[in-house]
């Protein structure tokens, strides 16, 4: 699954277009590398998203095409 779609399905970013723009503006890193929106997410990847002065770091625990609101948080584990 593409990273822009994963960020939307996991509800880390509200809209896929916003996730795509974040990738284009080098605010999304996977395993320490800047990635494009077409990057294929795999279980075990460490994703870092820059939100202004704050950075969110998560580990991918599952990849699924659809997730409801209750299941979205089970797709990743937040890393401190």
LOKEGU-779264 format. One record per atom (N, C-alpha, C, O): residue number from 1; residue in one letter; x, y, z. Coordinates in nm, 3 decimals, padded with zeros to 5 digits. Each point is the difference from the previous one (the first is absolute). Layout:
<sites>
+-----+------+---------+---------+---------+
!  nr ! rest !    east !   north !      up !
+-----+------+---------+---------+---------+
! NUM !    a !       X !       Y !       Z !
...
+-----+------+---------+---------+---------+
</sites>
This chain:
<sites>
+-----+------+---------+---------+---------+
!  nr ! rest !    east !   north !      up !
+-----+------+---------+---------+---------+
!   1 !    x !  00.084 ! -00.117 !  00.000 !
!   1 !    x ! -00.084 !  00.117 !  00.000 !
!   1 !    x !  00.089 !  00.124 !  00.000 !
!   1 !    x !  00.103 !  00.003 !  00.067 !
!   2 !    x ! -00.143 !  00.098 ! -00.142 !
!   2 !    x !  00.074 !  00.126 ! -00.006 !
!   2 !    x ! -00.003 !  00.069 !  00.137 !
!   2 !    x ! -00.097 ! -00.014 !  00.075 !
!   3 !    x !  00.202 !  00.087 ! -00.045 !
!   3 !    x !  00.008 !  00.064 !  00.132 !
!   3 !    x ! -00.106 !  00.109 !  00.016 !
!   3 !    x ! -00.051 !  00.018 !  00.110 !
!   4 !    x !  00.018 !  00.054 ! -00.217 !
!   4 !    x ! -00.102 !  00.105 !  00.015 !
!   4 !    x ! -00.136 ! -00.061 !  00.035 !
!   4 !    x ! -00.075 !  00.056 !  00.080 !
!   5 !    x !  00.043 ! -00.170 ! -00.140 !
!   5 !    x ! -00.126 ! -00.067 !  00.032 !
!   5 !    x !  00.004 ! -00.060 !  00.141 !
!   5 !    x ! -00.100 !  00.004 !  00.072 !
!   6 !    x !  00.215 ! -00.059 ! -00.032 !
!   6 !    x !  00.013 ! -00.057 !  00.134 !
!   6 !    x ! -00.022 !  00.107 !  00.108 !
!   6 !    x ! -00.068 ! -00.025 !  00.099 !
!   7 !    x !  00.127 !  00.142 ! -00.119 !
!   7 !    x ! -00.015 !  00.108 !  00.098 !
!   7 !    x ! -00.145 !  00.042 !  00.015 !
!   7 !    x ! -00.043 !  00.037 !  00.109 !
!   8 !    x ! -00.032 ! -00.044 ! -00.218 !
!   8 !    x ! -00.143 !  00.034 !  00.005 !
!   8 !    x ! -00.080 ! -00.112 !  00.067 !
!   8 !    x ! -00.084 !  00.028 !  00.086 !
!   9 !    x !  00.108 ! -00.154 ! -00.125 !
!   9 !    x ! -00.074 ! -00.113 !  00.057 !
!   9 !    x !  00.027 ! -00.013 !  00.150 !
!   9 !    x ! -00.091 ! -00.030 !  00.077 !
!  10 !    x !  00.216 !  00.053 ! -00.035 !
!  10 !    x !  00.035 ! -00.009 !  00.142 !
!  10 !    x ! -00.041 !  00.126 !  00.076 !
!  10 !    x !  00.016 !  00.007 !  00.121 !
!  11 !    x ! -00.069 !  00.091 ! -00.192 !
!  11 !    x ! -00.048 !  00.126 !  00.058 !
!  11 !    x !  00.111 !  00.079 !  00.069 !
!  11 !    x ! -00.024 !  00.069 !  00.100 !
!  12 !    x !  00.145 ! -00.080 ! -00.153 !
!  12 !    x !  00.110 !  00.083 !  00.048 !
!  12 !    x ! -00.008 !  00.138 ! -00.065 !
!  12 !    x !  00.038 !  00.101 !  00.059 !
!  13 !    x ! -00.089 ! -00.098 ! -00.184 !
!  13 !    x ! -00.027 !  00.124 ! -00.072 !
!  13 !    x ! -00.142 ! -00.012 ! -00.055 !
!  13 !    x ! -00.038 ! -00.107 ! -00.049 !
!  14 !    x ! -00.040 !  00.215 !  00.055 !
!  14 !    x ! -00.143 ! -00.007 ! -00.033 !
!  14 !    x ! -00.031 ! -00.033 ! -00.146 !
!  14 !    x ! -00.090 ! -00.080 ! -00.028 !
!  15 !    x !  00.164 !  00.142 ! -00.065 !
!  15 !    x ! -00.032 ! -00.019 ! -00.142 !
!  15 !    x !  00.121 ! -00.052 ! -00.075 !
!  15 !    x !  00.114 !  00.033 !  00.033 !
!  16 !    x ! -00.139 ! -00.113 ! -00.135 !
!  16 !    x !  00.109 ! -00.056 ! -00.081 !
!  16 !    x !  00.075 !  00.109 ! -00.074 !
!  16 !    x !  00.122 ! -00.009 ! -00.016 !
!  17 !    x ! -00.191 !  00.113 ! -00.029 !
!  17 !    x !  00.068 !  00.108 ! -00.071 !
!  17 !    x !  00.097 !  00.073 !  00.093 !
!  17 !    x !  00.108 !  00.041 ! -00.043 !
!  18 !    x ! -00.147 ! -00.025 !  00.169 !
!  18 !    x !  00.088 !  00.064 !  00.098 !
!  18 !    x !  00.121 ! -00.091 !  00.027 !
!  18 !    x !  00.112 !  00.049 !  00.013 !
!  19 !    x ! -00.135 ! -00.179 ! -00.005 !
!  19 !    x !  00.110 ! -00.096 !  00.020 !
!  19 !    x !  00.095 !  00.003 ! -00.119 !
!  19 !    x !  00.121 ! -00.008 !  00.016 !
!  20 !    x ! -00.176 !  00.019 ! -00.136 !
!  20 !    x !  00.081 !  00.008 ! -00.121 !
!  20 !    x !  00.087 !  00.125 !  00.002 !
!  20 !    x !  00.118 ! -00.006 ! -00.035 !
!  21 !    x ! -00.176 !  00.119 !  00.075 !
!  21 !    x !  00.075 !  00.126 !  00.008 !
!  21 !    x !  00.109 ! -00.008 !  00.107 !
!  21 !    x !  00.109 !  00.054 ! -00.020 !
!  22 !    x ! -00.137 ! -00.120 !  00.131 !
!  22 !    x !  00.100 ! -00.016 !  00.106 !
!  22 !    x !  00.121 ! -00.078 ! -00.053 !
!  22 !    x !  00.114 !  00.034 !  00.032 !
!  23 !    x ! -00.139 ! -00.136 ! -00.111 !
!  23 !    x !  00.109 ! -00.078 ! -00.061 !
!  23 !    x !  00.078 !  00.086 ! -00.099 !
!  23 !    x !  00.123 ! -00.004 ! -00.002 !
!  24 !    x ! -00.193 !  00.081 ! -00.078 !
!  24 !    x !  00.066 !  00.087 ! -00.099 !
!  24 !    x !  00.085 !  00.107 !  00.066 !
!  24 !    x !  00.102 !  00.041 ! -00.056 !
!  25 !    x ! -00.141 !  00.005 !  00.175 !
!  25 !    x !  00.072 !  00.105 !  00.071 !
!  25 !    x !  00.103 ! -00.055 !  00.100 !
!  25 !    x !  00.045 !  00.072 !  00.089 !
!  26 !    x ! -00.009 ! -00.199 ! -00.104 !
!  26 !    x !  00.104 ! -00.065 !  00.081 !
!  26 !    x ! -00.029 !  00.002 !  00.149 !
!  26 !    x !  00.091 !  00.016 !  00.081 !
!  27 !    x ! -00.218 ! -00.032 ! -00.043 !
!  27 !    x ! -00.037 ! -00.005 !  00.142 !
!  27 !    x ! -00.026 ! -00.142 !  00.048 !
!  27 !    x ! -00.031 ! -00.021 !  00.117 !
!  28 !    x !  00.044 ! -00.078 ! -00.209 !
!  28 !    x ! -00.023 ! -00.140 !  00.036 !
!  28 !    x !  00.128 ! -00.080 ! -00.024 !
!  28 !    x !  00.056 !  00.003 ! -00.110 !
!  29 !    x ! -00.012 ! -00.073 !  00.214 !
!  29 !    x !  00.119 ! -00.084 ! -00.011 !
!  29 !    x ! -00.037 ! -00.143 !  00.041 !
!  29 !    x ! -00.079 ! -00.020 !  00.092 !
!  30 !    x !  00.137 ! -00.077 ! -00.161 !
!  30 !    x ! -00.020 ! -00.140 !  00.035 !
!  30 !    x !  00.138 ! -00.062 !  00.020 !
!  30 !    x !  00.086 !  00.006 ! -00.089 !
!  31 !    x ! -00.065 ! -00.064 !  00.205 !
!  31 !    x !  00.128 ! -00.062 !  00.034 !
!  31 !    x !  00.117 !  00.096 ! -00.021 !
!  31 !    x !  00.108 ! -00.041 ! -00.044 !
!  32 !    x ! -00.129 !  00.169 !  00.076 !
!  32 !    x !  00.106 !  00.099 ! -00.007 !
!  32 !    x !  00.025 !  00.062 ! -00.137 !
!  32 !    x !  00.095 !  00.076 ! -00.016 !
!  33 !    x ! -00.179 ! -00.108 ! -00.083 !
!  33 !    x !  00.017 !  00.054 ! -00.136 !
!  33 !    x ! -00.124 !  00.075 ! -00.043 !
!  33 !    x ! -00.112 ! -00.042 !  00.030 !
!  34 !    x !  00.130 !  00.154 ! -00.102 !
!  34 !    x ! -00.113 !  00.071 ! -00.059 !
!  34 !    x ! -00.063 ! -00.091 ! -00.105 !
!  34 !    x !  00.071 ! -00.067 ! -00.075 !
!  35 !    x ! -00.203 !  00.064 !  00.068 !
!  35 !    x ! -00.068 ! -00.086 ! -00.097 !
!  35 !    x ! -00.101 !  00.079 ! -00.081 !
!  35 !    x ! -00.048 !  00.105 !  00.043 !
!  36 !    x !  00.017 ! -00.157 ! -00.161 !
!  36 !    x ! -00.105 !  00.058 ! -00.083 !
!  36 !    x ! -00.132 ! -00.066 !  00.036 !
!  36 !    x ! -00.003 ! -00.101 !  00.071 !
!  37 !    x ! -00.106 !  00.156 ! -00.120 !
!  37 !    x ! -00.134 ! -00.051 !  00.033 !
!  37 !    x ! -00.022 ! -00.142 ! -00.052 !
!  37 !    x ! -00.089 ! -00.070 !  00.049 !
!  38 !    x !  00.167 !  00.027 ! -00.146 !
!  38 !    x ! -00.018 ! -00.133 ! -00.059 !
!  38 !    x !  00.074 ! -00.110 !  00.076 !
!  38 !    x ! -00.007 ! -00.116 ! -00.039 !
!  39 !    x !  00.077 !  00.149 !  00.145 !
!  39 !    x !  00.074 ! -00.099 !  00.078 !
!  39 !    x ! -00.095 ! -00.108 !  00.051 !
!  39 !    x ! -00.108 !  00.032 !  00.050 !
!  40 !    x !  00.147 ! -00.158 ! -00.063 !
!  40 !    x ! -00.084 ! -00.112 !  00.046 !
!  40 !    x !  00.028 ! -00.030 !  00.147 !
!  40 !    x !  00.112 ! -00.038 !  00.035 !
!  41 !    x ! -00.212 !  00.056 !  00.049 !
!  41 !    x !  00.012 ! -00.021 !  00.145 !
!  41 !    x !  00.000 ! -00.149 !  00.030 !
!  41 !    x ! -00.077 ! -00.076 ! -00.057 !
!  42 !    x !  00.166 !  00.036 !  00.151 !
!  42 !    x !  00.008 ! -00.139 !  00.043 !
!  42 !    x ! -00.010 ! -00.005 !  00.153 !
!  42 !    x !  00.032 !  00.097 !  00.068 !
!  43 !    x ! -00.074 ! -00.209 ! -00.015 !
!  43 !    x ! -00.007 ! -00.018 !  00.145 !
!  43 !    x !  00.142 !  00.009 !  00.055 !
!  43 !    x !  00.092 ! -00.061 ! -00.054 !
!  44 !    x ! -00.076 !  00.137 !  00.160 !
!  44 !    x !  00.130 !  00.018 !  00.061 !
!  44 !    x !  00.068 !  00.132 ! -00.036 !
!  44 !    x !  00.099 !  00.037 !  00.062 !
!  45 !    x ! -00.151 !  00.034 ! -00.163 !
!  45 !    x !  00.056 !  00.130 ! -00.038 !
!  45 !    x ! -00.020 !  00.100 !  00.113 !
!  45 !    x ! -00.101 ! -00.002 !  00.070 !
!  46 !    x !  00.198 !  00.091 ! -00.053 !
!  46 !    x ! -00.009 !  00.110 !  00.097 !
!  46 !    x ! -00.027 !  00.127 ! -00.080 !
!  46 !    x !  00.082 !  00.041 ! -00.082 !
!  47 !    x ! -00.197 !  00.021 !  00.106 !
!  47 !    x ! -00.042 !  00.121 ! -00.073 !
!  47 !    x !  00.013 !  00.119 !  00.092 !
!  47 !    x ! -00.047 ! -00.003 !  00.114 !
!  48 !    x !  00.111 !  00.109 ! -00.163 !
!  48 !    x !  00.010 !  00.127 !  00.073 !
!  48 !    x ! -00.069 !  00.108 ! -00.082 !
!  48 !    x !  00.031 !  00.018 ! -00.118 !
!  49 !    x ! -00.125 !  00.052 !  00.181 !
!  49 !    x ! -00.075 !  00.105 ! -00.068 !
!  49 !    x !  00.024 !  00.131 !  00.074 !
!  49 !    x ! -00.018 !  00.009 !  00.121 !
!  50 !    x !  00.060 !  00.094 ! -00.195 !
!  50 !    x !  00.024 !  00.131 !  00.059 !
!  50 !    x ! -00.124 !  00.087 ! -00.006 !
!  50 !    x ! -00.049 !  00.031 ! -00.109 !
!  51 !    x ! -00.002 !  00.008 !  00.225 !
!  51 !    x ! -00.113 !  00.092 !  00.011 !
!  51 !    x !  00.050 !  00.130 !  00.061 !
!  51 !    x ! -00.012 !  00.020 !  00.121 !
!  52 !    x !  00.069 !  00.068 ! -00.201 !
!  52 !    x !  00.055 !  00.124 !  00.053 !
!  52 !    x !  00.118 ! -00.030 !  00.091 !
!  52 !    x !  00.099 ! -00.057 ! -00.045 !
!  53 !    x ! -00.108 !  00.096 !  00.173 !
!  53 !    x !  00.108 ! -00.023 !  00.096 !
!  53 !    x ! -00.007 ! -00.139 !  00.062 !
!  53 !    x !  00.094 ! -00.043 !  00.066 !
!  54 !    x ! -00.204 ! -00.028 ! -00.087 !
!  54 !    x ! -00.022 ! -00.132 !  00.061 !
!  54 !    x !  00.025 ! -00.110 ! -00.102 !
!  54 !    x ! -00.034 !  00.015 ! -00.118 !
!  55 !    x !  00.093 ! -00.125 !  00.163 !
!  55 !    x !  00.022 ! -00.115 ! -00.087 !
!  55 !    x ! -00.069 ! -00.122 !  00.060 !
!  55 !    x !  00.019 ! -00.031 !  00.117 !
!  56 !    x ! -00.097 ! -00.038 ! -00.199 !
!  56 !    x ! -00.069 ! -00.122 !  00.043 !
!  56 !    x !  00.077 ! -00.119 ! -00.057 !
!  56 !    x !  00.028 ! -00.004 ! -00.120 !
!  57 !    x !  00.005 ! -00.092 !  00.205 !
!  57 !    x !  00.075 ! -00.118 ! -00.043 !
!  57 !    x ! -00.082 ! -00.124 !  00.033 !
!  57 !    x ! -00.036 ! -00.022 !  00.115 !
!  58 !    x !  00.007 ! -00.060 ! -00.217 !
!  58 !    x ! -00.082 ! -00.120 !  00.019 !
!  58 !    x !  00.064 ! -00.119 ! -00.070 !
!  58 !    x !  00.076 !  00.015 ! -00.096 !
!  59 !    x ! -00.108 ! -00.134 !  00.146 !
!  59 !    x !  00.042 ! -00.124 ! -00.064 !
!  59 !    x ! -00.122 ! -00.066 ! -00.060 !
!  59 !    x ! -00.104 ! -00.011 !  00.066 !
!  60 !    x !  00.114 ! -00.033 ! -00.191 !
!  60 !    x ! -00.111 ! -00.065 ! -00.069 !
!  60 !    x ! -00.016 ! -00.142 !  00.055 !
!  60 !    x !  00.094 ! -00.079 ! -00.003 !
!  61 !    x ! -00.215 !  00.048 !  00.053 !
!  61 !    x ! -00.026 ! -00.134 !  00.052 !
!  61 !    x ! -00.090 ! -00.081 ! -00.092 !
!  61 !    x ! -00.001 ! -00.123 !  00.006 !
!  62 !    x ! -00.075 !  00.191 ! -00.093 !
!  62 !    x ! -00.087 ! -00.070 ! -00.095 !
!  62 !    x ! -00.027 !  00.092 ! -00.118 !
!  62 !    x !  00.002 !  00.122 !  00.013 !
!  63 !    x ! -00.029 ! -00.183 ! -00.128 !
!  63 !    x ! -00.034 !  00.076 ! -00.121 !
!  63 !    x ! -00.130 ! -00.058 ! -00.054 !
!  63 !    x ! -00.006 ! -00.119 ! -00.032 !
!  64 !    x ! -00.098 !  00.201 !  00.023 !
!  64 !    x ! -00.128 ! -00.044 ! -00.053 !
!  64 !    x ! -00.061 !  00.111 ! -00.084 !
!  64 !    x !  00.023 !  00.118 !  00.026 !
!  65 !    x ! -00.101 ! -00.155 ! -00.127 !
!  65 !    x ! -00.058 !  00.097 ! -00.092 !
!  65 !    x ! -00.105 !  00.089 !  00.066 !
!  65 !    x ! -00.012 !  00.117 ! -00.036 !
!  66 !    x ! -00.063 ! -00.172 !  00.131 !
!  66 !    x ! -00.106 !  00.076 !  00.065 !
!  66 !    x !  00.004 ! -00.024 !  00.150 !
!  66 !    x !  00.030 ! -00.111 !  00.044 !
!  67 !    x ! -00.059 !  00.214 !  00.034 !
!  67 !    x ! -00.007 ! -00.014 !  00.145 !
!  67 !    x ! -00.101 !  00.101 !  00.052 !
!  67 !    x !  00.002 !  00.117 ! -00.040 !
!  68 !    x ! -00.090 ! -00.162 !  00.128 !
!  68 !    x ! -00.093 !  00.096 !  00.059 !
!  68 !    x !  00.070 !  00.076 !  00.112 !
!  68 !    x !  00.114 ! -00.031 !  00.035 !
!  69 !    x ! -00.181 !  00.127 !  00.021 !
!  69 !    x !  00.062 !  00.089 !  00.098 !
!  69 !    x !  00.057 ! -00.077 !  00.119 !
!  69 !    x !  00.108 !  00.033 !  00.049 !
!  70 !    x ! -00.179 ! -00.134 ! -00.002 !
!  70 !    x !  00.044 ! -00.077 !  00.116 !
!  70 !    x !  00.124 ! -00.084 ! -00.030 !
!  70 !    x !  00.083 ! -00.020 !  00.088 !
!  71 !    x ! -00.071 ! -00.029 ! -00.211 !
!  71 !    x !  00.112 ! -00.087 ! -00.036 !
!  71 !    x !  00.122 !  00.075 ! -00.051 !
!  71 !    x !  00.108 ! -00.058 ! -00.010 !
!  72 !    x ! -00.122 !  00.186 ! -00.021 !
!  72 !    x !  00.110 !  00.076 ! -00.061 !
!  72 !    x !  00.123 !  00.006 !  00.091 !
!  72 !    x !  00.112 ! -00.008 ! -00.049 !
!  73 !    x ! -00.133 !  00.021 !  00.179 !
!  73 !    x !  00.115 !  00.010 !  00.090 !
!  73 !    x !  00.075 ! -00.132 !  00.017 !
!  73 !    x !  00.111 ! -00.001 !  00.051 !
!  74 !    x ! -00.169 ! -00.110 ! -00.094 !
!  74 !    x !  00.069 ! -00.129 !  00.010 !
!  74 !    x !  00.095 ! -00.023 ! -00.118 !
!  74 !    x !  00.072 ! -00.101 ! -00.002 !
!  75 !    x ! -00.070 !  00.192 ! -00.095 !
!  75 !    x !  00.088 ! -00.014 ! -00.116 !
!  75 !    x !  00.142 !  00.047 !  00.029 !
!  75 !    x !  00.091 ! -00.027 ! -00.078 !
!  76 !    x ! -00.071 !  00.097 !  00.190 !
!  76 !    x !  00.131 !  00.052 !  00.033 !
!  76 !    x !  00.020 !  00.004 !  00.151 !
!  76 !    x ! -00.095 ! -00.007 !  00.077 !
!  77 !    x !  00.221 !  00.020 ! -00.038 !
!  77 !    x !  00.037 !  00.014 !  00.140 !
!  77 !    x !  00.085 !  00.125 !  00.012 !
!  77 !    x !  00.100 !  00.016 ! -00.070 !
!  78 !    x ! -00.141 !  00.075 !  00.159 !
!  78 !    x !  00.072 !  00.126 !  00.016 !
!  78 !    x !  00.130 ! -00.024 !  00.077 !
!  78 !    x !  00.004 ! -00.071 !  00.100 !
!  79 !    x !  00.104 !  00.133 ! -00.151 !
!  79 !    x !  00.132 ! -00.012 !  00.063 !
!  79 !    x !  00.034 !  00.134 !  00.063 !
!  79 !    x ! -00.017 !  00.105 ! -00.063 !
!  80 !    x !  00.064 ! -00.107 !  00.184 !
!  80 !    x !  00.033 !  00.124 !  00.070 !
!  80 !    x !  00.143 !  00.039 ! -00.026 !
!  80 !    x !  00.047 !  00.102 !  00.050 !
+-----+------+---------+---------+---------+
</sites>
